[in-house]
Amino acid sequence: MKTLDHWIDGKAVAGTSGAYGPVTDPATGAQTTRVALASAEEVDAAVAAARAAYATWGTSSLAARTSVLFRYRELLVAHREEIARLITAEHGKVHSDALGEVARGLEIVELACGITTQLKGELSTQVSNRVDVAAIRQPLGVVAGITPFNFPAMVPMWMFPLAIACGNTFVLKPSEKDPSAANLLASLAAEAGLPAGVLNVVHGDRAAVDRLLEHPDVAAVSFVGSTPVARHIHATASANGKRVQALGGAKNHMLVLPDADLDAAADAAVSAAYGSAGERCMAVSAVVAVGAAGDALVEKIRERAEKIRIGPGDDPASEMGPLITKAHRDKVASYVRGAAEQGCEVVLDGTGHTVDGYENGHWIGLSLLDKVPTGSDAYRDEIFGPVLCVLRAATYEDGVALINASPYGNGTAIFTRDGGAARRFQLEAEAGMVGINVPIPVPVGYHSFGGWKDSLFGDHHIYGNDGVHFYTRGKVVTTRWPDPADAPAGVDLGFPRNH
């Protein structure tokens, strides 16, 4: 069995805590790897390496940083198949989906390659007599990222490329459920010429996370995960004086108006709800059908869902893979099994699904629930699995009110041919990301990703301009170079005025 170690100060470092966690192949249920779980002392060693590296990396030239990042991008492109295979082997998503994850992560590396324009600052001359004012942005120091299992390559790449491009050093704590991609990302960065200590990876559980949250040398923490954990991350790290961006859970709604192309809406609903087995924070988990759209839309979704092929992620014929763990599979299934008694109409029940030859895998089929009450568990909770809830609304206004009543505000979408309704929706929907005839409105890398309400804790979204601002702090420099011919100004205790 493979043992996965930490990556500290530019090299693999064996765990010393004696604690290990299991990593399984979701398609077979078999353990393939044991991952070292860091003690507080091992986290301290990673932070110490990052702090030591910051002394030189933080003052390195932009040209030096971007040259490393350009080489890193080329290595990622060359190794994208290998990264994708690791994702499939440990997460379970199909290979094409894993390749898409790598591609979206590469967008942020490319954004980081252009960091020179993001950090060029501002200058105002002659704001007063011979006085100039410059605004600059400087790195924070050591920053940390805590990332989820559902995107083991993409979400880390949402964080550390921008952070190190801005001059910070980084400690990454990936999910212990599928950790191998993180080590490969770090080793490729070292191959690209990133100095030792600039990017470190420590594996672990809550003990490692809590040490990062309280460590006095960690200046900022980025997190993506569930809302309860995001709330804990934000409260704990903030109490320890750190800057925090903590992206939480979601219950993303898709509003379908009667004038919409129902075939296109059904295609979008199935793709967005069941892609990656629903293990996406931007998955559509609730469709709100308005007026006469409901019955026809549900039937079209059912027809498509029944045809989805479920199988191992490394099988090119598979469209959906297994869930990450058996425990998660069982939890997802419980929402479907208890749905009818809570007032839902079970159109498709995917529980009990198996795949021939892979009977011990973490399998579940596609489930579709119709006429879902807002008080049911299936609607209230973030299920994070292939379960799609359909709710009914009489009017556009009722649908928007239903969406806005949700405590989550990550993403939402509308399907309609009515430009006026679409324009209203983009302004009235209480969510950080809105799609108009686009079911998964994940922004491109040069815009920022983030939600509202219980989907985000902290002031900054991730990547884009918000990411650059999160990983830097502003400084304003006011300069006066007096002319040698000037007479002495003398003492003046009045408040300085520009003139």
Helices and strands as residue ranges (DSSP letters): E 2-4, E 6-8, E 11-13, E 20-24, E 31-36, H 40-57, H 62-78, H 80-91, H 95-113, H 115-118, E 122-128, E 131-139, E 142-146, H 154-165, E 169-173, H 180-191, E 199-201, H 206-214, E 218-224, H 227-239, E 243-247, E 252-256, H 262-274, G 275-278, E 284-290, H 293-305, H 326-337, G 340-342, E 345-348, E 367-370, H 377-380, E 387-393, H 396-404, E 408-409, E 411-415, H 419-428, E 433-436, E 452-453, E 456-458, H 464-470, E 472-480
